[in-house]
Amino acid sequence: MTSVLYDTPGAKAKARNWIYSGVFLVVFGLALWWALGLMSEKGQLDADKWSPFVTDSEIWTTFLLPGLGETLKAGLIAMVIALPLGAILGIGRLSDHRWVRIPVGAWVEFFRAIPVLMLMLFGSALYVRFSTVSSELRPLYAVVTGLVLYNSAVIAEIVVAGIQSLPRGQTDAAKAIGMRKGQIMTDVLVPQAVTAMLPALVSQLVVILKDTAIGGAVLGLTELLSMNRQISANYSNTIATLVVIALLYIVVNFALTTFASWLESRLRKSTKGTGAVVAGDVAEVDAGGAAGVGEAP
């Protein structure tokens, strides 16, 4: 199939693509072989570096699982707060009222422009000076604060883009059957926009989980990545520890993405008839209007 933006590759193009793919695989294989060779020379592939993750349960119960739990706790708290806050801010950016739209827009642009690390440090300083939060909980509070402020602003932009991506006819059809602005937003636009923006939202949730590592590196949050220092100090296996921690991040993020894909398919099935209902209502209104015109003397 050929379109304006894409031409179906011919025989030569397909052959060229296969050659490029083969060259890439060869280069990648050589680079991997070279890296493994260096690791082997330094003893990083020795069994004693990796065996503790299989034979020593303490490495899991004392370090990895508690760190993973702290990562999930900080990430989930930030998600639970940032998602609804971002949705509210996104809807506020689309408000017809300037006194709502302008302050919300300024809020979103301000916090979206500031690095999340700076927001975490700012939150930590605020909790030190103006709150009674204990020193044990302060890193968690500061990390969650930074993640919420930054990611709610990003989520607001995702919500705006998702709603604006819908056809203009959705709003016009809803207005034609007498729905108010608020009803159009909550009953027509947002339910349909959710499925459109779900991939971007999931990507942002993955970012939230990964950014908890910043708190471990700077603020002392005992999350998953920060456990690398303690495990390495006890077992002298920094590379192996980082690989295992990376695999844990991959598993968690893969589980989140899989759940989101399942949820997206369910939402698409449940909202499949949303546009048809609105269109059907409009068709009935138009048909009624046409009948009235035809019956008029």
C-alpha positions, 0 to 999 in steps of 0.5 A: 500500500502506498500513501502520501507519507509512505511508499511500499519498498520494492525488491531493491529496498527490501534487499538493502534493508536486510543488508542494513539489518545484518550489518547492525546485528554483526556490529552489535554482536562484536560490541557485545563480545568485546564488552563480555571479554573485558568483563571476563578479564576483570573477573566480573563474570566469575560465579562468585559475583553472581551466585549470591543472587541465587544462593544467599536469600539475605541479599533479597530480603535485606536489600533488593526487596525492601528497596523495590518496595520503597521504589514502588511506594514512592512511585505509586503515591506520586502516581495516585496524586499526579494523575488526577491533579494532571487531569484537573490541570489539563481540563483547566487549560481548556477552560473558556474562563480566562481567570481559570485558563491563564493561572493554570497555564502558568502553573503547568509551564512553570513546573514543566520547565523546572528539572525534577531534581530541583523540585525534589531539593526544593521540597526537601528544603521546605520540609526541613524548615517549615514542617515537622516531618521526621528525617526518616520520612523526609526523603520520601516526602521530598521525592513524591513532592518533586515527582507530583509537581513535575509529572502533573504538569506533563500529564496536564499537557498529555490530557490537553493533547488527547482531548484536542486530538478528537474530531471537532464533530464530537463537540458539535454533535454534543452541543446539538443535543443540548449538552452543556460544556461540563457535560461535553467534557466529562461525558463525551470528550474525556472518556474518548480521549483516555484511550488516545492518551493512554500510551503517553500516560503509561510512558509518563508513569514509567518515568515516575517509577524510574525517577525515584532513583534520583531521590536515592542518589541525592536525598538518601531515599532507600529505593532500589537503585540505592541498594547497589552501594550496600550490596556492592560493599558486602559482596564486591559485585557492582556490575552484577548488582547493577544488572540484577537491579536493571532486570527488576526495573524492566520486570516492573515496567513491563508489568505496568505496560502489560496492564496498561495494554490490557486496560486500553483494550478494555476501554476501547471495547467499553467506549467503542459505541460512545461516538456512535451514540452521540452521532445517533442522537444527532441523527435523530434530531436531524431526522426530527427536524427534517420531518417537521419541515416536511410536515409543515404546510 
